[in-house]
Amino acid sequence: MGKRKQPKFKAGDTVVVTIYGTVGKVTNIKLLEGEYVYEVNESEGLFKEDCLRLLDEYDGYLLEQEQIDIEYKFLFGDLVRVKGYDNDLFKVVGFRTEIWRYKEDAWEDVIYELTRINDGEWLEADEDELTLIADYDQAETFIKKYGIVIPVKQEKALLPSPRYQDDSIVDRLLDHYNDYKALYYLFNDKKYKRKMNSIVDQLKNHLNSNSDVT
């Protein structure tokens, strides 16, 4: 029996993922169907040997790594109003940043996850759709002062985003779903999968609400 071929790279090697031009460290090695595949930077995706080069042997183009400093305008527990829901108050329960990079353009979107104070329904909104009513440390005092009742327990529901209040909501959601699906298959990043699941929930809620009306 011939001697088994040894892996070209070892854990800890600094390598270039040539298909992306990104640099990382080998964090795991697996043998699949007689071929070595490599985990880089503890990501879920695995790369074949011909997709990797040692950094000191690579003479191609490297994608520049950038540091992005995001300043969040709102924090957990802040009390806010949302454009399109002017008669309601919401509390910030989460937020995330979506980073977009293209050849000739770049931007970051900050998305806030909110619950409506009077019934606990859930909503996502962009930063520029929000107006601060009370900081997180003053929110409870504000609510008590104005006699707003917070429900003890509510089933999580989903409000349609004010950005999609038109007849093309399903088409727009499907377009967004397909965009995130393509990104997920390209980069195998869980954040795109979570976004796909969120859009599916929005579609279900929209279709169920329409069926209730009819």
C-alpha positions in Angstrom: 0.0 0.0 0.0 1.4 3.4 -1.0 2.2 6.1 1.5 -0.7 8.5 1.9 -0.1 12.0 0.5 0.5 14.6 3.2 -1.4 17.9 3.3 0.3 20.8 1.6 -0.6 23.2 4.4 -0.7 22.8 8.2 -2.8 24.5 10.9 -1.5 27.9 11.6 -0.1 28.6 8.1 -0.9 32.1 6.8 -2.5 31.6 3.4 -4.3 33.5 0.6 -7.7 32.3 -0.6 -6.9 32.9 -4.3 -10.6 33.0 -5.4 -11.3 36.0 -3.1 -7.8 37.5 -2.7 -8.2 37.4 1.1 -5.7 36.4 3.8 -6.3 34.1 6.7 -4.9 31.3 8.8 -5.5 27.6 8.4 -7.5 26.5 11.4 -8.5 22.9 10.5 -7.6 20.2 8.0 -10.0 17.4 6.9 -9.7 14.5 4.5 -12.7 14.1 2.3 -12.8 11.4 -0.3 -9.1 11.1 -0.4 -8.5 14.9 -0.8 -7.4 17.4 1.8 -9.6 20.4 2.4 -8.9 23.3 4.7 -10.8 25.5 7.1 -9.6 29.1 7.1 -10.3 31.5 10.0 -12.7 29.0 11.6 -15.3 29.6 8.8 -17.8 27.0 7.8 -16.6 26.8 4.2 -13.8 24.4 3.2 -11.2 25.1 0.6 -9.3 22.7 -1.7 -5.5 22.9 -1.9 -5.6 24.5 -5.4 -7.6 27.4 -3.9 -4.9 28.3 -1.4 -1.4 29.7 -1.5 1.1 30.4 1.2 1.2 34.2 1.7 5.0 34.4 1.0 4.5 32.5 -2.2 1.6 34.5 -3.5 2.2 37.3 -6.1 -1.3 38.1 -7.0 -3.7 40.9 -5.9 -4.7 41.0 -2.2 -8.0 42.4 -1.1 -7.3 45.2 1.3 -8.6 44.5 4.8 -10.4 47.6 6.2 -11.3 48.5 9.7 -14.8 50.0 10.0 -15.8 52.0 13.0 -19.6 52.2 13.4 -21.2 54.7 15.7 -24.6 53.5 16.7 -27.1 56.3 17.2 -29.5 54.2 19.4 -28.8 51.6 22.0 -30.5 48.7 23.7 -33.6 49.8 25.6 -33.9 53.3 24.0 -37.5 54.4 23.4 -38.1 55.6 19.9 -40.7 56.6 17.3 -40.7 55.1 13.8 -41.5 56.9 10.6 -44.8 55.6 9.4 -45.9 54.6 13.0 -46.1 58.1 14.5 -48.8 57.1 17.1 -46.7 54.2 18.5 -43.6 53.9 20.7 -41.0 51.2 20.2 -38.1 49.9 22.3 -34.7 49.0 20.7 -34.1 45.3 21.4 -31.3 44.7 18.8 -29.3 46.1 16.0 -26.9 45.0 13.2 -24.8 46.5 10.5 -25.0 45.4 6.9 -21.8 46.3 5.0 -22.0 46.8 1.2 -19.0 47.0 -1.0 -18.9 47.4 -4.8 -16.2 48.4 -7.3 -17.3 52.0 -7.4 -19.4 52.4 -4.3 -19.5 51.5 -0.6 -21.8 52.0 2.3 -23.0 50.6 5.6 -26.7 50.2 6.7 -27.6 50.0 10.4 -30.8 48.1 11.0 -32.6 48.2 14.3 -34.9 45.5 15.7 -37.7 47.0 17.8 -40.7 45.9 19.8 -43.9 48.0 20.0 -44.6 49.1 23.6 -48.3 48.6 23.7 -48.5 45.1 22.3 -45.0 43.7 21.9 -45.1 43.4 18.1 -41.7 43.3 16.3 -40.4 45.6 13.6 -37.2 46.3 11.7 -36.3 49.9 10.7 -33.3 51.9 9.3 -31.5 54.4 11.6 -32.9 57.4 9.6 -36.5 56.2 10.3 -36.1 56.5 14.1 -36.5 59.4 16.4 -35.2 59.2 20.0 -37.9 59.7 22.7 -36.0 58.6 25.8 -32.6 57.1 26.5 -32.6 53.5 27.8 -32.0 54.7 31.4 -35.0 57.0 31.2 -37.4 54.8 29.2 -39.2 53.1 32.1 -39.7 56.5 33.8 -41.1 57.9 30.6 -43.5 55.0 30.2 -44.7 55.2 33.8 -45.1 59.0 33.6 -47.4 58.8 30.6 -49.3 55.7 31.7 -48.3 53.5 28.9 -49.2 49.9 29.6 -46.6 47.2 28.7 -48.2 43.7 28.1 -47.0 41.0 30.4 -46.7 38.5 27.6 -47.4 38.7 23.9 -46.7 36.2 21.1 -44.0 37.6 18.8 -45.6 39.1 15.7 -44.2 41.0 12.7 -45.1 44.4 11.5 -44.6 45.3 7.9 -41.8 47.7 7.5 -42.9 51.2 6.4 -40.4 50.8 3.5 -42.7 48.1 2.0 -46.2 49.6 2.4 -47.2 49.2 -1.2 -48.6 46.6 -3.6 -45.2 45.3 -4.6 -44.3 44.1 -1.1 -44.1 40.4 -2.1 -42.0 41.1 -5.2 -39.6 43.3 -3.2 -39.2 40.7 -0.4 -38.6 38.0 -3.0 -35.9 40.1 -4.7 -34.2 40.7 -1.3 -34.5 37.0 -0.5 -32.8 36.0 -3.8 -30.1 38.6 -3.3 -29.2 37.3 0.2 -29.5 33.7 -1.1 -26.8 34.5 -3.7 -24.6 36.1 -1.1 -25.1 33.1 1.2 -24.0 30.6 -1.5 -21.1 32.8 -2.5 -19.7 33.5 1.0 -21.4 30.8 3.1 -21.9 33.4 5.9 -24.6 32.7 8.5 -25.7 36.3 8.6 -27.1 36.0 5.1 -28.9 32.8 6.1 -30.5 34.6 9.0 -31.6 37.4 6.7 -33.2 34.9 4.4 -35.1 33.4 7.3 -36.2 36.8 8.4 -37.6 37.6 5.0 -39.4 34.3 4.9 -41.1 35.2 8.2 -42.1 38.6 6.7 -43.6 36.9 3.7 -45.6 34.5 5.8 -46.9 37.3 8.0 -47.9 39.4 5.0 -49.7 36.5 3.2 -51.4 35.5 6.5 -52.6 39.0 7.1 -54.0 39.2 3.6 -55.8 35.9 3.9 -57.4 37.1 7.1 -58.8 40.1 5.4 -60.3 38.1 2.5 
